[in-house]
């Protein structure tokens, strides 16, 4: 298990820092009025549906405390489902149910909870326990994704998702986040998920990291990340790039899941995407963002934009070869 490259080397690689991200990109390129859509998963889902973008099915919402008892009615015919806060972040407050055992629900970790605990979880969501700034929230009850079997062994007790950084409609950097037992089945790097950097050109793995260390295999399934290759890559990049227009944001993170039958589906948008994606890719965002600006200035055609991004950001590409 190798250590990550040194901070000096990362600076050489053009790593984007927090202040530069906040001031130079989020603050400069994202208008505050557009944050509301990205910060609310329910609003994001509605906007995506209006544009014909595939999203996980919504079974219903719980908006007020007096409705909490009805959550069990919404899922009484469901063996699997997800309950999440509309304004949550970082994977907080997401309850994943994968089956039933008598009167109990089976969590993705294998643990059992009863209806009372499901209602309590929903009530906590409404109270703002998991939402941004502790605001009152609503609970969304969604279908559990049947993710593409190609990714089956790369995630444990949870659904893997793909994060794509998009700047001015150009897909700049990507990684797949693979759930682990230590992350409680959530695709969240801070909770112990594995982040696998992806070649924008091909969708193939570059490097995998967990807890600030490079890893070669999944800690629970022991499968090697070396052969990981994301299917539907062109379609996935098209979906991610199109979310710039959907959201009105010029710098954003787009989270996508791969459904077994429907292919790439939009999970959520992030107006303040984290910077750990650079570690998973072992390269910095600064140069890529500069090149992405050139691409955006050179064409307004979505097809050309993605083709140029795939070439420019492919692993091993040299500007001298262009």
N, C-alpha and C positions, 0 to 999 in steps of 0.2 A: 504494500500500500504506500504510494508515494505522497510526499507533501506537495502542496500547491507551489507554484512559482513564487519567487520573492516579491515583496511590494515594489522594489526598484524595477524588477523585470516587468511587472504589471504596468507601471508608469510608462516604460518603454513601449509597451504594447498598446498604449493609448486608452487606458481604462478611464471610463467616465465616472467622476466622483459625485457624491450626493449633492454638494452645493451647485456644481455645474449642471447637474441634471435638473435640480429644482429651479434655478434661476435662468439658465441658458436655454432650456428646452421646455420643461413643463410651464414655467412662468411666462416665457416668451411666446410660445407657440399655441398654448391651450387657453382659450377664453373661459373665464370662470362660469359663464352661463351654460356651458356644455357639460360641466362636471356632474350635474344632477342626473343626467341620463346614465352615465357610466357608473355612478355611485349607487344606483338603484337597479338591482337585477331584474325586478319586475318591469320597470320602464324599458330596460334594455331588451327584454324578451318581447315586449309589445312592439317596439320599434323594429326589431328583427323580423317578426312575423309579418308586419306591414310590407316589408321589402322582400318577402319570400325567402328569407334566410332560415335554414333549419335550426331548430332549438329543441331541447328536451321538452316533452309534453308536460304541461302544467295541469295538475289534478285540481288545484284549488288554492285559496289563500285564507289565512286567519288574520283578520285586521284588528279585532277588538278583543279585550279580555273576556267579555261575555260569550264570545264564540269559541273559546278554547275547548269546551267539552265536545264540540262538533268535529274536532280534528279526527277522532276515531271513526266517525261516520264517513269522512272523506277517504279513509284508507281501509275500510272494513272488507272491501273486495280485493284488496291489493296484497300480494305476498311480498312485494319489494317497493320501496319508495325512498325519497330523500326529503327531509325537512330542513330548510335553510332560511336565514334572515335575508330579507331583500337588500338590506344595507350593510351586510357583514363584510369583513375583509380578512385576508390571511387564513381562510379556511375555518374561522371561528364560528361556532354555533351550528355546524353542519352535522346532522344526524342521518346516517345511512343505514337503512334497513334492508337486509338481503333475503329475509325469509321469516317464517313463523314456526313456533314450537308450542303447540297448544294455544293457550291464551296469551303467550308472550311473543315478543318480536325479537328477531335475531339481528344484532348489529353486525357490521362488516368485520369487526374484530372477533366475532363469535360469541360475545357476551349477550345476555338476555335482559330485556327490559319489559315492563308491563305497560298497560294503557295509561296508568297514572303517571308514569315517568315520561311517556310521550307527551301527555298534556302539560306536565311541568316544564318540559323542554320548550314547547311552543309558547307557554306563558312567559318564560325567560326571554325568548326572542322578542316578544311584543314589548316587554319592559325595557328593551334596549341593551340587554346584558352583552350582546355580541356585535352591536352595530357601531358604525363610525360615530365617534364623539358621544356614545351612549344615548343616541336619540331613540325615541319610541319607534318601533319598527313593525313590520308585518311578517308573518311566517308563510313561506311558499312551500307547497307540497308538490314535488315533481316526480316524474318517472325516473327510475334508476336506469342509467345508461347500460346497454349491453355492448360493451366495447369490443372493438375489432379483435378477433382471436389472435391476430399477429402479435398483439401486445400482451397477451394473457400472462406470460411468464415474466414480464418486465415490471409488473406491479403486484402488490400483495395486499389483500384485504381492502382494496379500493380501486377507483377508476383513474388511470393515468390521463393527464391532459397535456396539451401542447401550448406553450406560451410563445407568442410571436411579438416582437417589438416592431411597431410600424411607425415610420416617420414620413409625414407628408404623403401618405399613401404608398410608401415603399417598404416592403418587408425587409428588415435590416438584420435581425438576429433571432434565433429560435432555440428552444430546448423543450424536451419532454420531461415532465415531472412524474416520477414513479413512486407510488405509495409504498410504504413499508409498515411492518408491525410497530416500529417505534414511532411512526407518524400517525398511528391509529387509523390507518387506511386513508389518510388525507394526502393529497398531492401538494404538500406545503413543505418547502425546503427547511424553514426554520423549525419545523416540528420533526424533522428527520427523514423526509422524502429524499430520493435521489434525483438530482438534476442532470440530465444528459444533453450536452450541447449537440445541436444538429446543423449539418452542412446546409446552408440555404440553397445551394445548387442542386443537391440530390435528396435531402431528407435523411441522410445517413448519420450515424453517431460519430461524434468527434472525441468527447471526453465525458466521463461521469464523475460526479462529486457528491459526497455526503458528509455532513458535519465538517466542512472545510478540508476534506481530504479527498484525493483522487481514489476512486475505486474501480475495479475491473468487472465485478460481479454484483448482482443484486444480493443484499444481505440475507434475504429470506428464501428466495427461490434458487439462488446460486447461479442463475443464468448469466453468461457473459454479455456485456453491453456492446461488444465489438461488432456484432453482426446486426445490431438494431437498425432497421430501415423503416421509416414511416411511410405507409401507403397513401395513395390519393394526394401526393405532395403538391402538385400543381393546383388542384382544387382547393386544398387547404390554404395555400398562399393567396389565392384569389379571394377566398372568404376573408382572410385576415386583412388584406389590403383594402377591401371594400368597406371595412368597418371604420375607416377614416371618415368617409362620407356619412355613414350611418350615425356616428357619434358627434361629428363636427370637431373632433380633436385631431391635431396634427402630430402629437407625440403620445402614443398609448401602447398598452399591452393588450393583446387579444388572446383570450383563453379558449381553446378549441378541444373538443373531445371527438373521438372517432367511433361512431356507432357501427355496430356489426352490419346493419342493413342500410342505414341512411348515409353513411360516410361522415365527413366532417360536419360537426354541429357547433354553433356558437354557444359557449357556456357563460362567459361574462366578459366585460370590458374593464380595464384598469387605467385610470387617468394618471396614476403615479406608479408605474411598474418598477419593481425592484431592480437592483443592479447585479444580483448574484448570477444572472444569466451570462455575464462576462466571464465568470469563473468557470462555468460549465463549458463555455466555448474556448476558454484559454486565450482569449483575445479581447481587446477593448472596443467600446462602442464609438469612441470619438471619431476615428477615421471613417468608419462605416457611415456615421451620420453625415459627415461632410460629403461623402460620395453619394449618399441617398439624396441630398439636396441637389446635387448636380443632375441626378436622374430625374428628379421631380421637375427641375427647370427645363429639361430637354424634351419632355414629352408629357402629354396629358392622356395618352392611350394606356389603359390599364394593362392590356396584354404586353405591350412593349415595356412598360414599367417593370412587370414581374420578370420578363425575360432578361432584362438588363440586370436586375437585382440578383437573379440566379447565377448569372455569369460573373458579375463583379464580386459577389460575396462567397463564391464557391471556394472550398478549401484548396489551397495551393495556387490560387489565382494571383498573378502579378500584374500590376498596372502597366508594366512595360509590355505585357503580352496583348494588351487591348488594342 
